[in-house]
Every structure is written in structure tokens, then in C-alpha cells.
Amino acid sequence: MGKKLSSYAKFAWGVLGYTILVILWGAYVRASFSGDGCGQHWPTCKGALIPVPEDTKMLVEFTHRLMSAIDFLLVLAMLIWALRAYPKGHLVRLGAGLAMTFMVVETLAGAALVLFQWVAYDTSVARAVVMAIHLLITLMLLGALTVNAYWASGGPVARFRGQGPVGFALYLALGAVTLLAASGAVTALGDTLFKAPSLIEGIKQDFSPTAHFLIRLRVFHPLIALSTGVYLLLVAGLVSHLRPHPTVRRYASLLVGLFALQLVLGFLNLILLAPIWMQIVHLLVADLIWITLVLLLLAAFSEGVPRVEAGEGARAAEAHAGKGKATLMDYVVLTKPRVISLLLFTALAALFTAAGGWPGWKPLLAVLLGGYFAAGAANAINMVIDRDIDALMPRTARRPTVTERISSRAALTFALFLELASFLILLWGGGLLSAMLALAGLVFYVFVYTLWLKRRTWRNIVIGGAAGAFPPLVGWAAATGELAPLAWVLFLVIFFWTPVHFWTLALLIKDEYARAGVPMLPVVHGARVTAVQIALYALLTALLSLIPLTLGEAGLLYTLGAAALNAILLARAFALALHPEERPRARSLYLYSLAYLAALFLLVTLDRTLVV
């Protein structure tokens, strides 16, 4: 797309820009209660094609209709131009045809809102549903216009089939953003019709069981936004890794940046009580996110772009076709069940602790299955990304992605299906917050630890280790639908415990990490510095484990048990600091760290559920 743009391409991008302006003005019509400015008349305005405005509402509504009519003619002209300028079967013709189709459908949806008076102060379910549909059609229109302008600008031909896990991930991203947009439309309607006098009052309204359904639905949009944002971060990282091309990476970076900006704008929108100008800015960035996601998909699907997971391109050595001899056990190994067992135990402990006893079968099954699937998906993706270094270490050389019993493509597809199943299961049995937190843990492990930190800095496990601290949050949210202070204490305990556990292992296999070129702390700074760091983190872990006492969340059982556990932990950690080269001490601390975390979480649960 580095060539000089043709006249048609410039026109196509101009139509896209103008359509965005029409969409933003439509949002102003809704937010200013001007949707009934022309009465129950369409396409006329109070019976006239060109009325004399009687008031501001009529002027605002008629201006929107006039802008929409111009937009309709522009898209029609673009279609005619495409049919005349491009040969039969050209992709630009397809893009222009789709744009015209969605323009017609969107016009009819707008007409329905007016003719049925689902405008201004109407608070019906029908209006909310049609508005959500109207916005989805708008996204389809923007997508078609983007595709048309991209191909008219010389964008390479895209293959929409046979894209494997990258295709699955990007199509799922389109669906997630579509759902987010629909929830945003309903939320914006609720903010307009039921404007809160203050932030506190607005929050009270959101959780009131007697509030209007539009008010109660507002609470879901931020959670859907966070879930979608976390998933887009995962998609951007994976697609950039699996389609190593400058254009792909540019769009992926832009997508992440825009969504980060959108989250900030959403927070400001909440704090400022959704003023009209902020709603319009929020909608503008949402449109840009959608357009960028479409461009990312087109770039990733383009012919000539390297496909790492298919064994093509500069990093083909990291991918493989597989030998086709995978068994069910190979796929189980792909999830790293032994690693998951402790994580799952902390999630279940938090579930029972938050519930104060038996949580019920539904959340229990959700946390068991959903938690395992989320962690298993993260581990499977990790094995694909780290296949090259896994092959250099005896500890990991027998993994199915290294032995090629499972191909990179099959492993990624398996992981994405696991993650989708995890989200749906936790959504069913634990609620949206629980599902979002499990997804966040996966993305943190894949994007922050594996893709970003692991090969760059010895601090990889300090920061990236937070991924393993999410399970207690998942379990707590599944039981209560919220996160209490004790849940965050459990998160912090695991966060500071992780370096103690992992660096002792790193001491034992330092030579393997050195051979693979992974900058773990013992490799970079040696055994003595590592042992001292382990002792410091053990001390921090012990101190954090005492916070439940200060919060009044722990009784005598936990107090005595935690004191004993911490005494042993500190004794072994400081003994290692004094004798860092003694491998038996490192092995002893490594094994004890596993028992320590399990026992500490068991104490929390027993103290809260069995002791009166």
C-alpha cells in the first residue's frame, strides 16, 4: 500500500471518514433527545422533504437525515464507480457492493426507530434491541467501507479460509468487539435516559433490584469491555508472533493503543457521568478500534505474509507440521496438568473461603473445568511459542510440540478452543467477572511473561509470575461476584511466593537455561544473588501472609499454622542464602515451597469454613 493512491481510493477513504461523522452526529441526536424532532414521519420531516426548522430538536434530527442521505448517495456513487473502473470479480467491487448492502439495511433500521417512535424518551425493550442491532449494522458498514478502501489502495489479496488458529482468533475478536459495541449502545441509552445525579448514586442505581432494566444492564458493559480488551491484547500478541510482518505488527500495536485509550475514556465517561461530548469521543474511538481490527485481519490474511505456525517465513524453525501421531494423552500433556494442579487448588480454596463453606455444584464445576481449561490453554500456547528453547533443555525436550507429535497449528487451535470453553463455562457457573479474570490470567502469562519478558530480562518471573496469582481471584469472584480485600491478599501472597518457588528451580537447572539463552536470574547474576533474592521474597511472602490477621479475617487455626509454615520457609530460604551453591538446599526449598502454598491456602479455607 506504499503506492500513490488512485482517485477512487482517495474517494473511498473519504466516504469512510464522512460515514464516521454521520455516525457521531447520530449519537448526538440520541444523546440530545432529538430523535423525535421530525415527528413520526420518514423519509419526510413532519410531512415535508425540506422543512423549515421549528426548534433545535427538529434542526438536529433533520441535519442527521440530510447527512445520511448524502452518505447514501456517496456510497451509491462509489459502487457505480467501482463497477465501471474495476473488472468483474475484483475485490473492490465486492467491498463496494457490501457497503451498499449494509447502507440500505442501516437506513431501514433508522427508519424503523422513527416510525415506531423508539426515539427520544422511549424506554422500551424494543428500542434497546433495535438500537443494538442498528449499531451492529453500522459496524458492518464501516467494515465493508474499510475493506473497499484497503483493496482500492493496493492492499494485497486476503485469503479468508485456511487461516487456522489465527483466523479463529481474529474472527472471535470481531465477535467480541461486536458484542462489546452492542452492550455499549445499550449502556449509552441507559446513561442518556437515566442520568445519575452523582457517581455514587449511579452505582447504587446500577445494583438496585428495582431499577429499570436499562440501568441494571449498565454494570455489564465495563466487564465486557475489560474482557474484550484483555482478549484483544492476546490476539495482538499472537498475531504479531505468528504473522511476523511490519504491517501486521503496526496494526496490532495500534489496536492495543486504541483500546488502552478507550478504557481510559470509558473510566472518564463514568466519572464525568457520561456528558454528550464524552459519549461522542468514546464512540469515535470505538469506530477506530473496529476499523483497525478489520485492517489487522486483512493484513494477517494477506498472501505473502509469513505464517509461522504453518512452517512458512523467517521463523519457520519454530513451527512444524507435526507427525500426526498425537494421542489424547499428548493433548493432556500440552496443558501441563502437574503445574495446573496447585493453581487449581488455590482457586478452589478461595472459592470455599469466599462462600464460607460449600459453594454449590455450579460454581464448583465452573471453577474446576473453567480454571483448568484457562490454565491449560495458556500452557499450550506457551509450548508453541517456546518450542525452540524447549528443544534445548532436557526438562522440556519431550514436550509434544518439541517431539512434533502435535503440530503448532493443532496446538494453537486446541488452546483457543480451550480458552473459549473456559470463558463460557465460567460465565455460566461463576459469572462474568470470574470469566474475565481467568482470561486476564491467561493473557498475562502468554503476552506479558512468554512473549514480552521471558527472553528479555531476568525480571521475567517477578512480573510475569502474576499470571499464577489470578486463580484465587477467579475462585472468589465465582462465589460472590466481587473481590473482597482478602482475595487481593491471596493474590499478593502468590505473587511474592512465585520468585521463591521458581528461582529455586532455576538454580537447579541453571545450565539448561544458559544453554537455551533464557536470562533467568541465576544465569545473569549467579547463585549467590539469586539466593539472597529468594530470601527477601520469602520474607515478603511471610509478611503478606499475616495481613489476614490485621484485617480480622483469620482465627487461631490460621495464626498458628501460618506461623509454623513461615518459620520453616524463612529458615530454609536464609539457609540457602548462606550456602547458595548447595543443590540439596535448593531442592529442599523448591519442594517445600509447593507444600507451603497448598498448606497456607488450606488453612485459610479451614479457618473460614470449619472453625466457629
PLY file of the C-alpha trace (Angstrom):
ply
format ascii 1.0
element vertex 612
property float x
property float y
property float z
element edge 611
property int vertex1
property int vertex2
end_header
0.00 0.00 0.00
3.01 2.27 -0.41
1.91 3.30 -3.91
0.29 6.62 -4.73
-3.44 6.42 -4.07
-5.77 6.42 -7.04
-8.66 8.87 -7.25
-11.06 6.08 -6.37
-9.02 5.07 -3.32
-8.98 8.65 -2.04
-12.73 8.83 -2.59
-13.24 5.52 -0.76
-11.27 6.67 2.31
-13.16 9.97 2.19
-16.50 8.16 2.23
-15.33 6.14 5.22
-14.36 9.33 7.07
-17.64 11.02 6.22
-19.62 7.96 7.37
-17.92 8.19 10.75
-19.06 11.82 11.02
-22.64 10.76 10.25
-22.44 8.09 12.95
-21.15 10.59 15.51
-23.91 13.06 14.67
-26.41 10.25 15.08
-25.06 9.72 18.59
-25.63 13.42 19.28
-29.22 13.04 18.06
-29.80 10.26 20.58
-27.97 11.95 23.47
-29.75 15.29 22.95
-33.21 13.62 22.82
-33.70 14.95 19.29
-34.75 11.67 17.69
-38.38 12.75 17.56
-37.52 16.15 16.06
-39.28 15.24 12.79
-42.18 13.51 14.49
-43.35 10.07 13.43
-42.50 10.80 9.80
-39.98 9.13 7.49
-38.49 9.91 4.99
-40.19 13.29 5.32
-39.74 15.55 8.32
-43.19 16.39 9.69
-44.58 15.87 6.21
-42.03 17.97 4.32
-38.97 16.86 2.40
-37.17 20.11 3.24
-38.85 21.55 6.33
-38.39 24.90 7.98
-36.92 24.04 11.39
-39.32 24.84 14.19
-36.91 24.21 17.04
-33.43 22.90 17.81
-34.56 19.27 18.02
-36.02 19.42 14.53
-32.87 21.06 13.18
-30.64 18.40 14.78
-32.74 15.48 13.53
-33.17 16.85 10.01
-29.43 17.57 9.77
-28.75 13.95 10.58
-31.19 12.78 7.93
-29.65 15.11 5.37
-26.15 13.88 6.22
-27.36 10.27 5.99
-28.93 10.90 2.59
-25.67 12.39 1.31
-23.81 9.40 2.70
-26.21 7.06 0.90
-25.54 8.84 -2.38
-21.79 8.76 -1.80
-21.82 5.00 -1.22
-24.02 4.55 -4.30
-21.61 6.65 -6.38
-18.72 4.61 -5.01
-20.44 1.39 -6.09
-21.15 2.68 -9.60
-17.57 3.93 -9.90
-16.23 0.56 -8.74
-18.39 -1.30 -11.29
-17.10 0.93 -14.08
-13.44 1.14 -13.03
-12.69 -2.42 -11.91
-13.11 -5.70 -13.79
-15.62 -8.35 -12.88
-14.57 -10.34 -9.83
-12.27 -7.62 -8.45
-12.25 -7.32 -4.68
-13.03 -3.59 -4.80
-16.34 -4.43 -6.45
-17.08 -6.83 -3.59
-16.26 -4.21 -0.95
-18.38 -1.53 -2.61
-21.28 -3.96 -3.03
-21.19 -4.95 0.62
-21.05 -1.30 1.65
-24.12 -0.51 -0.40
-25.98 -3.50 1.03
-25.28 -2.52 4.63
-26.12 1.10 3.87
-29.59 0.06 2.71
-30.13 -2.15 5.76
-28.91 0.57 8.12
-31.24 3.10 6.51
-34.19 0.77 7.07
-33.17 0.24 10.71
-33.03 4.01 11.23
-36.44 4.34 9.63
-37.87 1.71 12.00
-36.64 3.68 15.03
-38.52 6.75 13.80
-41.69 5.08 12.54
-42.19 3.10 15.74
-41.15 6.08 17.87
-38.26 4.25 19.52
-36.55 7.59 19.98
-36.14 10.48 22.43
-37.51 9.43 25.85
-38.76 5.95 24.91
-37.51 3.34 27.44
-38.86 0.16 25.86
-37.04 -3.13 25.40
-37.74 -2.87 21.68
-35.77 0.36 21.43
-32.77 -1.14 23.22
-32.79 -4.19 20.95
-33.19 -2.22 17.72
-30.51 0.28 18.77
-28.08 -2.55 19.40
-28.92 -4.08 16.02
-28.61 -0.65 14.40
-25.10 -0.26 15.79
-24.10 -3.76 14.66
-25.23 -2.93 11.12
-23.20 0.27 11.37
-20.11 -1.78 12.24
-20.72 -3.99 9.22
-20.98 -0.87 7.05
-17.73 0.51 8.44
-16.07 -2.85 7.90
-17.21 -3.02 4.27
-16.04 0.56 3.62
-12.67 -0.25 5.21
-12.25 -3.39 3.11
-13.17 -1.45 -0.03
-10.73 1.40 0.67
-7.95 -1.04 1.67
-8.15 -3.01 -1.56
-8.57 0.12 -3.65
-5.33 1.40 -2.09
-3.39 -1.61 -3.32
-3.84 -3.87 -0.33
-2.84 -7.46 -1.18
-5.40 -10.17 -1.73
-6.54 -11.79 1.52
-7.36 -15.47 1.97
-10.24 -15.79 4.40
-10.15 -19.58 4.56
-7.44 -21.89 5.78
-6.02 -19.42 8.31
-6.11 -21.92 11.14
-5.82 -20.65 14.72
-5.00 -17.10 13.59
-8.25 -16.98 11.66
-10.18 -18.42 14.60
-8.62 -15.89 16.98
-9.33 -12.90 14.74
-12.89 -13.94 13.89
-13.53 -14.41 17.61
-12.08 -10.94 18.18
-14.55 -9.49 15.68
-17.36 -11.22 17.55
-16.12 -9.96 20.92
-15.89 -6.35 19.71
-19.33 -6.68 18.14
-20.79 -7.84 21.46
-18.99 -5.01 23.24
-20.41 -2.48 20.78
-23.94 -3.81 21.32
-23.56 -3.55 25.10
-22.11 -0.07 24.64
-25.17 1.04 22.66
-27.50 -0.16 25.41
-25.32 1.41 28.11
-25.23 4.74 26.30
-29.03 4.64 26.06
-29.31 3.97 29.79
-26.86 6.79 30.60
-28.93 9.17 28.49
-32.39 8.21 29.73
-31.48 7.73 33.39
-28.72 10.22 34.05
-27.40 9.84 37.58
-27.06 12.94 39.78
-23.69 11.68 41.05
-21.29 8.78 40.64
-22.31 7.22 43.97
-26.00 7.47 43.14
-25.35 6.00 39.71
-23.62 2.97 41.22
-26.47 2.49 43.67
-28.92 2.59 40.76
-26.89 0.00 38.81
-27.16 -2.56 41.61
-30.72 -1.81 42.69
-33.02 -4.81 42.02
-35.95 -2.43 41.40
-34.13 -0.23 38.87
-35.13 -0.09 35.20
-33.53 -2.83 33.10
-31.50 -0.25 31.16
-29.92 0.89 34.42
-29.15 -2.62 35.65
-27.59 -3.55 32.30
-25.03 -0.74 32.62
-22.93 -2.71 35.09
-22.11 -5.37 32.47
-20.52 -3.07 29.91
-17.31 -2.35 31.86
-16.77 -6.08 32.49
-17.40 -6.89 28.83
-15.02 -4.08 27.88
-12.27 -5.40 30.15
-12.77 -8.97 28.90
-12.65 -7.83 25.28
-9.62 -5.64 25.91
-7.73 -8.50 27.54
-8.59 -10.80 24.66
-7.53 -8.21 22.07
-4.19 -7.97 23.84
-3.80 -11.73 23.45
-4.81 -11.60 19.79
-2.46 -8.72 19.03
0.46 -10.57 20.62
-0.27 -13.91 18.97
-0.94 -12.50 15.51
2.23 -10.39 15.65
4.20 -13.51 16.59
2.58 -15.85 14.09
2.41 -13.35 11.21
5.79 -11.59 11.52
5.25 -8.75 9.08
5.72 -4.99 9.69
2.19 -4.11 8.57
0.64 -6.75 10.83
2.67 -5.57 13.80
1.81 -1.94 13.12
-1.92 -2.62 13.12
-1.59 -4.87 16.18
0.23 -2.13 18.11
-2.33 0.45 17.01
-5.17 -1.82 18.13
-3.68 -2.23 21.61
-3.01 1.50 21.90
-6.52 2.48 20.83
-8.13 0.05 23.24
-5.98 1.30 26.11
-7.13 4.83 25.24
-10.73 3.60 25.10
-10.50 2.13 28.59
-9.27 5.47 29.91
-12.09 7.27 28.10
-14.60 4.79 29.48
-13.38 5.47 33.01
-13.63 9.23 32.44
-17.08 8.74 30.96
-18.10 7.02 34.19
-16.54 9.66 36.46
-17.98 12.59 34.47
-21.44 10.96 34.31
-21.39 10.49 30.53
-21.62 14.03 29.11
-22.62 14.18 25.44
-19.19 15.23 24.18
-17.55 12.33 26.01
-20.05 9.85 24.62
-19.20 11.05 21.11
-15.44 10.78 21.70
-15.95 7.31 23.18
-17.92 6.26 20.10
-15.27 7.70 17.76
-12.52 5.63 19.35
-14.80 2.56 19.25
-15.20 3.05 15.49
-11.43 3.40 15.07
-10.87 0.21 17.06
-13.24 -1.67 14.79
-11.60 -0.31 11.64
-8.12 -1.16 12.96
-9.22 -4.70 13.81
-10.55 -5.14 10.27
-7.26 -3.84 8.85
-5.31 -6.20 11.12
-7.37 -9.11 9.83
-6.81 -8.10 6.21
-3.08 -7.70 6.76
-2.73 -11.01 8.63
-4.70 -12.88 5.95
-2.80 -11.31 3.04
-0.97 -13.51 0.57
2.78 -13.34 1.00
2.67 -12.72 4.77
4.79 -15.32 6.64
2.79 -17.90 8.58
4.94 -19.16 11.41
2.50 -21.76 12.73
2.27 -23.27 9.24
6.05 -23.53 8.83
6.50 -20.57 6.49
8.60 -17.45 6.76
11.68 -16.29 8.63
10.79 -18.06 11.88
9.71 -21.32 10.29
12.09 -23.25 12.51
9.77 -22.54 15.42
6.87 -24.23 13.68
6.28 -27.70 12.35
3.63 -29.71 10.58
3.59 -32.50 13.16
3.85 -36.23 12.61
0.17 -36.96 13.00
0.65 -39.45 15.84
-0.80 -37.42 18.71
-2.83 -39.25 21.34
-5.28 -37.93 23.89
-2.51 -38.08 26.50
-0.33 -35.85 24.31
-3.01 -33.18 24.42
-3.32 -33.60 28.17
0.45 -33.14 28.48
0.08 -29.98 26.39
-1.91 -28.43 29.25
0.80 -29.18 31.88
-1.57 -30.85 34.40
1.03 -31.08 37.18
1.61 -27.33 37.02
-2.11 -26.63 36.94
-2.93 -28.76 39.99
-1.56 -26.27 42.52
-3.10 -23.29 40.71
-6.44 -25.03 40.64
-6.16 -25.84 44.34
-5.70 -22.15 45.21
-8.74 -21.26 43.09
-10.88 -23.88 44.86
-9.60 -22.79 48.26
-10.60 -19.21 47.51
-13.99 -20.43 46.25
-14.76 -22.26 49.50
-13.31 -19.43 51.60
-15.44 -16.78 49.90
-18.55 -18.93 50.14
-17.92 -19.66 53.81
-18.41 -23.35 53.15
-19.97 -25.40 50.38
-20.27 -23.10 47.31
-22.71 -25.27 45.37
-22.13 -27.60 42.44
-22.49 -24.98 39.72
-19.63 -22.64 40.75
-17.54 -25.64 41.84
-17.76 -27.29 38.43
-17.21 -23.93 36.71
-14.01 -23.25 38.62
-12.75 -26.82 38.20
-13.36 -27.04 34.47
-13.09 -23.39 33.52
-9.99 -22.88 35.63
-8.27 -25.95 34.21
-9.15 -25.05 30.63
-7.89 -21.46 31.00
-4.57 -22.54 32.52
-4.27 -25.40 30.02
-4.83 -23.04 27.11
-2.12 -20.70 28.41
0.32 -23.60 28.80
-0.42 -24.93 25.31
0.22 -21.53 23.74
3.39 -21.25 25.79
4.63 -24.58 24.40
4.11 -23.36 20.83
5.89 -20.06 21.37
8.77 -21.59 23.34
9.22 -24.70 21.20
12.69 -23.59 20.06
14.09 -23.17 23.57
12.19 -26.17 24.96
14.12 -28.33 22.49
17.40 -27.22 24.09
16.51 -28.18 27.68
16.29 -31.82 28.84
13.45 -30.92 31.23
11.21 -29.83 28.34
12.64 -31.69 25.36
9.91 -34.37 25.47
7.02 -31.96 25.19
4.66 -32.93 22.33
5.34 -29.73 20.41
9.09 -30.45 20.51
8.77 -34.11 19.52
6.33 -32.97 16.80
3.60 -35.35 17.91
1.37 -32.25 17.87
1.79 -29.52 15.25
1.94 -25.85 16.18
-1.28 -25.25 14.30
-3.12 -28.06 16.08
-1.78 -26.96 19.47
-2.89 -23.35 18.94
-6.32 -24.40 17.71
-6.69 -26.68 20.74
-5.64 -23.83 23.06
-8.08 -21.33 21.59
-10.97 -23.78 21.88
-9.97 -24.46 25.47
-9.99 -20.75 26.24
-13.38 -20.23 24.61
-14.78 -23.17 26.59
-13.21 -21.80 29.78
-14.79 -18.39 29.33
-18.23 -19.81 28.57
-18.12 -22.31 31.47
-17.04 -19.67 33.98
-19.60 -17.23 32.59
-22.27 -19.88 33.16
-21.25 -21.01 36.61
-19.14 -18.21 38.06
-20.28 -15.01 36.40
-18.71 -12.52 34.00
-16.14 -11.22 36.49
-14.79 -14.71 37.14
-14.58 -15.47 33.41
-12.82 -12.18 32.73
-10.25 -12.77 35.47
-9.40 -16.24 34.14
-8.91 -14.74 30.70
-6.75 -11.99 32.19
-4.52 -14.60 33.83
-4.09 -16.41 30.53
-3.23 -13.24 28.64
-0.80 -12.12 31.33
1.03 -15.44 31.10
1.12 -15.51 27.29
1.58 -11.85 26.42
3.42 -10.35 29.36
5.55 -13.31 30.50
6.07 -15.52 27.44
6.08 -13.04 24.56
7.38 -9.91 26.24
9.57 -10.65 29.28
10.86 -14.22 29.27
13.61 -13.77 26.68
14.41 -10.16 27.55
15.04 -9.75 31.28
15.76 -11.70 34.46
12.78 -9.90 36.00
10.54 -12.03 33.81
9.28 -14.19 36.65
8.90 -11.26 39.07
6.40 -9.50 36.82
5.13 -12.36 34.69
4.60 -14.52 37.75
1.46 -12.51 38.46
-0.29 -14.79 35.98
-0.23 -17.59 38.54
-1.80 -15.32 41.15
-5.11 -14.96 39.28
-6.74 -18.30 40.28
-7.75 -17.14 43.81
-9.42 -14.11 42.25
-11.27 -16.39 39.83
-12.48 -18.62 42.65
-13.51 -15.73 44.89
-15.41 -13.98 42.10
-17.18 -17.23 41.19
-18.51 -17.49 44.76
-19.50 -13.87 45.40
-19.46 -11.96 42.11
-16.99 -9.47 43.60
-13.47 -9.24 45.04
-13.03 -8.65 48.77
-9.74 -7.40 50.32
-8.85 -10.94 51.41
-9.00 -12.08 47.78
-6.36 -9.50 46.88
-4.23 -10.59 49.83
-4.27 -14.14 48.47
-3.29 -12.75 45.06
-0.32 -10.91 46.58
0.81 -13.94 48.57
1.13 -15.98 45.36
2.71 -13.06 43.51
5.57 -12.77 46.03
5.77 -16.54 46.59
6.39 -17.18 42.87
10.03 -15.94 42.76
10.81 -18.07 45.83
9.44 -21.15 44.13
10.65 -20.52 40.60
14.16 -19.23 41.33
14.94 -22.30 43.43
14.03 -24.37 40.38
16.12 -22.05 38.21
19.10 -22.68 40.48
18.73 -26.42 39.89
18.53 -26.12 36.09
20.68 -23.03 35.60
22.80 -24.72 32.95
19.73 -25.61 30.90
18.51 -22.03 30.89
22.01 -20.83 29.96
22.12 -23.27 27.04
18.73 -22.06 25.82
19.70 -18.40 26.19
16.92 -17.59 28.67
18.05 -14.77 31.02
16.87 -16.26 34.30
18.32 -14.66 37.44
20.88 -17.42 38.23
22.17 -17.22 34.64
22.52 -13.43 34.67
23.68 -12.72 38.23
24.75 -16.06 39.65
23.65 -18.32 42.51
24.54 -16.01 45.40
22.46 -13.04 44.18
19.60 -15.43 43.38
19.67 -16.99 46.84
19.62 -13.56 48.51
16.65 -12.52 46.35
14.87 -15.75 47.27
15.34 -14.98 50.97
13.98 -11.44 50.54
10.91 -12.64 48.67
10.36 -15.36 51.26
10.32 -12.65 53.93
7.84 -10.57 51.92
5.66 -13.66 51.42
5.65 -14.36 55.15
4.72 -10.76 55.99
1.91 -10.73 53.44
0.54 -13.99 54.81
-0.02 -12.19 58.14
-2.26 -9.50 56.65
-5.43 -11.59 57.22
-4.74 -11.21 60.95
-4.70 -7.41 60.70
-7.90 -7.48 58.65
-9.67 -9.62 61.24
-10.10 -12.35 58.62
-8.16 -15.10 60.41
-8.60 -17.07 63.60
-6.37 -19.12 65.86
-6.05 -22.04 63.45
-4.68 -19.89 60.66
-2.48 -17.87 63.02
-0.70 -20.90 64.47
-0.49 -22.74 61.17
0.83 -19.76 59.21
3.42 -19.06 61.90
4.75 -22.61 61.65
4.76 -22.62 57.85
6.52 -19.26 57.65
9.12 -20.26 60.21
10.13 -23.25 58.08
10.04 -21.20 54.87
12.28 -18.49 56.27
14.68 -20.97 57.85
15.19 -22.82 54.57
15.37 -19.63 52.49
18.01 -18.00 54.69
19.95 -21.26 54.92
20.08 -21.27 51.12
21.23 -17.64 51.12
24.16 -18.67 53.31
25.01 -21.70 51.15
23.77 -20.82 47.63
25.85 -23.47 45.85
24.40 -26.42 47.78
21.89 -28.03 45.44
20.18 -30.17 48.14
19.17 -26.97 49.96
17.71 -25.51 46.76
15.85 -28.75 46.02
14.51 -28.89 49.56
13.24 -25.31 49.41
11.72 -25.90 45.97
9.71 -28.89 47.18
8.74 -27.18 50.42
7.50 -24.10 48.57
4.90 -26.28 46.86
3.71 -27.69 50.19
3.84 -24.25 51.79
1.41 -22.62 49.36
-1.02 -25.53 49.40
-0.99 -25.70 53.21
-1.39 -21.93 53.61
-4.45 -21.85 51.37
-5.88 -24.90 53.08
-5.50 -23.11 56.42
-7.34 -20.06 55.11
-10.21 -22.25 53.94
-10.45 -24.35 57.10
-10.20 -21.29 59.31
-13.11 -19.63 57.50
-15.34 -22.65 56.95
-14.86 -25.19 59.75
-13.83 -23.17 62.78
-16.58 -21.43 64.71
0 1
1 2
2 3
3 4
4 5
5 6
6 7
7 8
8 9
9 10
10 11
11 12
12 13
13 14
14 15
15 16
16 17
17 18
18 19
19 20
20 21
21 22
22 23
23 24
24 25
25 26
26 27
27 28
28 29
29 30
30 31
31 32
32 33
33 34
34 35
35 36
36 37
37 38
38 39
39 40
40 41
41 42
42 43
43 44
44 45
45 46
46 47
47 48
48 49
49 50
50 51
51 52
52 53
53 54
54 55
55 56
56 57
57 58
58 59
59 60
60 61
61 62
62 63
63 64
64 65
65 66
66 67
67 68
68 69
69 70
70 71
71 72
72 73
73 74
74 75
75 76
76 77
77 78
78 79
79 80
80 81
81 82
82 83
83 84
84 85
85 86
86 87
87 88
88 89
89 90
90 91
91 92
92 93
93 94
94 95
95 96
96 97
97 98
98 99
99 100
100 101
101 102
102 103
103 104
104 105
105 106
106 107
107 108
108 109
109 110
110 111
111 112
112 113
113 114
114 115
115 116
116 117
117 118
118 119
119 120
120 121
121 122
122 123
123 124
124 125
125 126
126 127
127 128
128 129
129 130
130 131
131 132
132 133
133 134
134 135
135 136
136 137
137 138
138 139
139 140
140 141
141 142
142 143
143 144
144 145
145 146
146 147
147 148
148 149
149 150
150 151
151 152
152 153
153 154
154 155
155 156
156 157
157 158
158 159
159 160
160 161
161 162
162 163
163 164
164 165
165 166
166 167
167 168
168 169
169 170
170 171
171 172
172 173
173 174
174 175
175 176
176 177
177 178
178 179
179 180
180 181
181 182
182 183
183 184
184 185
185 186
186 187
187 188
188 189
189 190
190 191
191 192
192 193
193 194
194 195
195 196
196 197
197 198
198 199
199 200
200 201
201 202
202 203
203 204
204 205
205 206
206 207
207 208
208 209
209 210
210 211
211 212
212 213
213 214
214 215
215 216
216 217
217 218
218 219
219 220
220 221
221 222
222 223
223 224
224 225
225 226
226 227
227 228
228 229
229 230
230 231
231 232
232 233
233 234
234 235
235 236
236 237
237 238
238 239
239 240
240 241
241 242
242 243
243 244
244 245
245 246
246 247
247 248
248 249
249 250
250 251
251 252
252 253
253 254
254 255
255 256
256 257
257 258
258 259
259 260
260 261
261 262
262 263
263 264
264 265
265 266
266 267
267 268
268 269
269 270
270 271
271 272
272 273
273 274
274 275
275 276
276 277
277 278
278 279
279 280
280 281
281 282
282 283
283 284
284 285
285 286
286 287
287 288
288 289
289 290
290 291
291 292
292 293
293 294
294 295
295 296
296 297
297 298
298 299
299 300
300 301
301 302
302 303
303 304
304 305
305 306
306 307
307 308
308 309
309 310
310 311
311 312
312 313
313 314
314 315
315 316
316 317
317 318
318 319
319 320
320 321
321 322
322 323
323 324
324 325
325 326
326 327
327 328
328 329
329 330
330 331
331 332
332 333
333 334
334 335
335 336
336 337
337 338
338 339
339 340
340 341
341 342
342 343
343 344
344 345
345 346
346 347
347 348
348 349
349 350
350 351
351 352
352 353
353 354
354 355
355 356
356 357
357 358
358 359
359 360
360 361
361 362
362 363
363 364
364 365
365 366
366 367
367 368
368 369
369 370
370 371
371 372
372 373
373 374
374 375
375 376
376 377
377 378
378 379
379 380
380 381
381 382
382 383
383 384
384 385
385 386
386 387
387 388
388 389
389 390
390 391
391 392
392 393
393 394
394 395
395 396
396 397
397 398
398 399
399 400
400 401
401 402
402 403
403 404
404 405
405 406
406 407
407 408
408 409
409 410
410 411
411 412
412 413
413 414
414 415
415 416
416 417
417 418
418 419
419 420
420 421
421 422
422 423
423 424
424 425
425 426
426 427
427 428
428 429
429 430
430 431
431 432
432 433
433 434
434 435
435 436
436 437
437 438
438 439
439 440
440 441
441 442
442 443
443 444
444 445
445 446
446 447
447 448
448 449
449 450
450 451
451 452
452 453
453 454
454 455
455 456
456 457
457 458
458 459
459 460
460 461
461 462
462 463
463 464
464 465
465 466
466 467
467 468
468 469
469 470
470 471
471 472
472 473
473 474
474 475
475 476
476 477
477 478
478 479
479 480
480 481
481 482
482 483
483 484
484 485
485 486
486 487
487 488
488 489
489 490
490 491
491 492
492 493
493 494
494 495
495 496
496 497
497 498
498 499
499 500
500 501
501 502
502 503
503 504
504 505
505 506
506 507
507 508
508 509
509 510
510 511
511 512
512 513
513 514
514 515
515 516
516 517
517 518
518 519
519 520
520 521
521 522
522 523
523 524
524 525
525 526
526 527
527 528
528 529
529 530
530 531
531 532
532 533
533 534
534 535
535 536
536 537
537 538
538 539
539 540
540 541
541 542
542 543
543 544
544 545
545 546
546 547
547 548
548 549
549 550
550 551
551 552
552 553
553 554
554 555
555 556
556 557
557 558
558 559
559 560
560 561
561 562
562 563
563 564
564 565
565 566
566 567
567 568
568 569
569 570
570 571
571 572
572 573
573 574
574 575
575 576
576 577
577 578
578 579
579 580
580 581
581 582
582 583
583 584
584 585
585 586
586 587
587 588
588 589
589 590
590 591
591 592
592 593
593 594
594 595
595 596
596 597
597 598
598 599
599 600
600 601
601 602
602 603
603 604
604 605
605 606
606 607
607 608
608 609
609 610
610 611
